[in-house]
Amino acid sequence: MTYVTTLLATTHEKAKFTCGKVMLDNYIQKQAKQDIKAKISICFVLSDDDKEIKGYYTLSNGSIPRSQLPESIIKQLPKYKDLPVTLLGRLAIDKKFQHQKLGSLILLDALKRSFDISATSVASMAVIVDPIDQEAIDFYTKFGFILLPDSGRMFLPMGTIELLFR
């Protein structure tokens, strides 16, 4: 079966999506289209028939204070107060499709998309996530994301992401 990530569209059945996390369900069902319209974020969905949403993620621009990064990263960067990042704001898989590695698949899609944009259109030195619970922290840790203890955020440098796609 072929899965393709596409932009969220009116044909997608948002109301049927349920991943088991109320905040993520409510977002795709009630908020995502408003955020897209307001240019707050872009929402990509994983679907094989343009209707049923198997999973989704959002991307937007952001920045992170230099002071929140580990010293090993800081010493490699210019002395700007804030640094540009890509925010992977939400990532969720519908309950019917969990435990099929689709979370990994769409995370890699998000990372590739973020890397491509940072190399050609809008600079970004890392991808940042705000994990909602320990399960999310464990998931992102498997992909090399580093926890930033003072903020609760996690980040993956663009240089590391580049190595995934060489």
PEHU-V657517 format. One record per backbone hydrogen bond with DSSP energy under -0.5 kcal/mol. CO is the residue of the C=O (numbers start at 1). NH is the residue of the N-H. Records with the same first field share a line. If there is no record, write none. Layout:
CO: NH  NH
This chain:
4: 47
6: 45
9: 12
12: 14
13: 16
14: 17
18: 95
20: 22
21: 24  25
22: 26
23: 27
24: 28
25: 29
26: 30  31
27: 31  32
31: 35
32: 36
33: 37
34: 38
35: 40  41
36: 39
42: 44  59
43: 8
44: 57
45: 6  47
46: 54  55
47: 4
51: 13
52: 54
54: 94
55: 46
56: 92
57: 44
58: 89  90
59: 42
60: 87
62: 85
64: 83
65: 68
66: 69
70: 73  74
71: 75
73: 76
74: 77
78: 80
81: 66
83: 64
84: 125
85: 62  87
86: 88  128
87: 60  89
88: 130
90: 58
92: 56
94: 97
95: 98
97: 100
101: 105
102: 106
103: 107
104: 108
105: 109
106: 110
107: 111
108: 112
109: 113
110: 114
111: 115
112: 116
113: 117
114: 118
115: 119
116: 120
117: 120  121  122
125: 158
126: 86
127: 156
128: 88
129: 131  154
133: 137
134: 138
135: 139
136: 140
137: 141
138: 142
139: 143
140: 143  145
141: 144
146: 155
147: 149
148: 151  152  153
153: 148
154: 129
155: 146
156: 127
157: 160  161
158: 162
159: 163
160: 164
161: 164  165
162: 165
163: 166
